[in-house]
Amino acid sequence: MRALRIFLGAVTLVLGLTWLLLNLTLDGFVRDLIVGVVLAAAGLVLLMPHRVALPLVPTAVITTGVALVGMAAGLLAVRSQLSGMWAFNTWRGWPYEWLNKGATAEMSDAAQDLAAKASWEVPDFLHVLGDLYFWAMAGLLVAAVINKRRFRT
């Protein structure tokens, strides 16, 4: 179990730092900064079992809870765009947009009406996994803070 924690911590730390380096100047700077910092911090927590104890059951419960609540809350973030001749798309999810619906029509109003009636789809399962991983690592940080406060002497 310790080897898995070390491996996952190293991979998560590298992912977080790489994410920060690759996205320093792009449009979603604040979102990318948050994602990189959360992943890097969670990687450090996983890499320091001698400094941060993570009891299995409470950590699993907190991590799972935060991951599910975070993904559900992330669906409140909505982005819509009208483009072309005429396409209307709407995306949901934070930090990664993993649900979308859209439509095309000859008039912009018709495209928006058709998109409103369309059903939501998951276009790329990789975004779902990325979103779930981000929220799980945020949950791991919450579990580490709760555990540190609980056993402080």
PLY file of the C-alpha trace (Angstrom):
ply
format ascii 1.0
element vertex 153
property float x
property float y
property float z
element edge 152
property int vertex1
property int vertex2
end_header
0.00 0.00 0.00
2.88 2.34 0.78
4.44 1.77 -2.64
1.12 2.62 -4.33
0.86 5.80 -2.27
4.40 6.84 -3.25
3.82 6.05 -6.94
0.47 7.89 -7.03
2.02 10.82 -5.17
4.93 11.10 -7.60
2.66 10.92 -10.64
0.20 13.45 -9.18
2.97 15.87 -8.21
4.51 15.70 -11.68
1.07 16.15 -13.28
0.35 19.20 -11.14
3.69 20.88 -11.80
3.52 20.07 -15.50
-0.01 21.46 -15.65
1.19 24.69 -14.06
4.14 25.04 -16.42
2.15 24.34 -19.57
-0.79 26.62 -18.74
0.79 29.73 -17.24
-0.21 32.03 -20.10
-3.43 30.52 -21.41
-6.97 31.88 -21.13
-8.26 29.85 -18.15
-5.35 30.92 -15.94
-7.20 30.93 -12.60
-8.79 27.52 -13.23
-5.48 26.06 -14.40
-3.65 27.56 -11.42
-6.16 25.95 -9.03
-5.92 22.57 -10.80
-2.11 22.62 -10.78
-1.84 23.67 -7.14
-4.39 21.07 -5.95
-2.66 18.26 -7.86
0.82 19.29 -6.73
-0.26 19.65 -3.09
-2.05 16.29 -3.14
1.04 14.71 -4.67
3.17 16.10 -1.85
0.71 14.81 0.77
0.87 11.35 -0.78
4.68 11.47 -0.92
5.02 12.23 2.80
3.50 9.29 4.70
5.91 9.99 7.57
4.49 13.54 7.95
0.85 13.12 6.93
-0.98 10.06 8.19
-4.01 9.10 6.13
-6.13 6.43 7.84
-7.66 4.32 5.08
-11.39 4.30 5.89
-11.88 7.98 6.89
-9.70 9.14 4.00
-11.61 6.98 1.51
-14.97 8.26 2.78
-13.93 11.93 2.70
-12.19 11.62 -0.67
-15.17 9.87 -2.26
-17.63 12.34 -0.76
-15.72 15.41 -1.94
-15.21 13.87 -5.39
-18.92 13.22 -5.88
-20.08 16.53 -4.40
-17.41 18.43 -6.35
-18.42 16.85 -9.65
-22.09 17.60 -8.97
-21.33 21.18 -7.95
-19.11 21.59 -11.00
-22.17 21.04 -13.18
-23.40 24.45 -12.04
-20.66 26.02 -14.19
-22.18 26.62 -17.63
-20.61 27.97 -20.81
-22.60 28.58 -23.98
-21.47 29.76 -27.39
-23.21 30.78 -30.59
-20.98 30.44 -33.61
-20.78 29.82 -37.30
-23.89 29.78 -39.46
-25.51 28.95 -36.80
-24.34 26.55 -34.16
-25.23 26.82 -30.49
-23.41 24.72 -27.91
-23.62 24.55 -24.12
-21.07 22.86 -21.86
-21.20 22.00 -18.15
-18.54 21.00 -15.66
-15.69 22.45 -13.66
-12.73 22.35 -13.86
-13.24 20.23 -16.99
-16.36 20.53 -19.12
-17.65 17.00 -19.45
-21.31 17.42 -20.41
-22.54 19.18 -23.52
-25.45 19.66 -25.86
-25.89 21.68 -29.01
-27.55 22.10 -32.36
-27.17 23.80 -35.72
-29.83 25.62 -37.74
-30.32 28.28 -40.42
-31.17 30.98 -37.87
-29.54 31.72 -34.52
-32.83 31.60 -32.59
-33.70 28.24 -34.12
-30.26 26.84 -33.17
-30.74 27.98 -29.57
-34.23 26.46 -29.41
-33.03 23.14 -30.83
-30.07 23.08 -28.43
-32.38 23.72 -25.47
-34.42 20.65 -26.47
-31.38 18.44 -27.09
-30.27 15.89 -24.51
-27.01 16.15 -22.57
-24.13 13.98 -23.76
-20.73 12.97 -22.45
-18.55 13.59 -25.51
-15.24 12.52 -24.01
-14.96 10.13 -21.07
-11.41 11.36 -20.43
-12.83 14.69 -19.20
-15.03 12.80 -16.73
-11.99 10.94 -15.40
-9.94 14.13 -15.18
-12.71 15.91 -13.31
-13.18 12.97 -10.94
-9.42 12.77 -10.30
-9.17 16.50 -9.58
-12.04 16.37 -7.07
-10.67 13.19 -5.48
-7.31 14.91 -4.93
-9.13 17.93 -3.47
-10.90 15.46 -1.16
-7.56 13.95 -0.20
-6.35 17.40 0.85
-9.53 17.90 2.90
-8.96 14.51 4.55
-5.34 15.40 5.33
-6.36 18.71 6.95
-9.13 17.07 8.99
-6.81 14.27 10.07
-4.05 16.73 11.03
-6.44 18.83 13.13
-8.00 15.76 14.77
-4.72 14.30 16.01
-2.93 17.54 16.86
-1.55 17.46 20.41
0 1
1 2
2 3
3 4
4 5
5 6
6 7
7 8
8 9
9 10
10 11
11 12
12 13
13 14
14 15
15 16
16 17
17 18
18 19
19 20
20 21
21 22
22 23
23 24
24 25
25 26
26 27
27 28
28 29
29 30
30 31
31 32
32 33
33 34
34 35
35 36
36 37
37 38
38 39
39 40
40 41
41 42
42 43
43 44
44 45
45 46
46 47
47 48
48 49
49 50
50 51
51 52
52 53
53 54
54 55
55 56
56 57
57 58
58 59
59 60
60 61
61 62
62 63
63 64
64 65
65 66
66 67
67 68
68 69
69 70
70 71
71 72
72 73
73 74
74 75
75 76
76 77
77 78
78 79
79 80
80 81
81 82
82 83
83 84
84 85
85 86
86 87
87 88
88 89
89 90
90 91
91 92
92 93
93 94
94 95
95 96
96 97
97 98
98 99
99 100
100 101
101 102
102 103
103 104
104 105
105 106
106 107
107 108
108 109
109 110
110 111
111 112
112 113
113 114
114 115
115 116
116 117
117 118
118 119
119 120
120 121
121 122
122 123
123 124
124 125
125 126
126 127
127 128
128 129
129 130
130 131
131 132
132 133
133 134
134 135
135 136
136 137
137 138
138 139
139 140
140 141
141 142
142 143
143 144
144 145
145 146
146 147
147 148
148 149
149 150
150 151
151 152
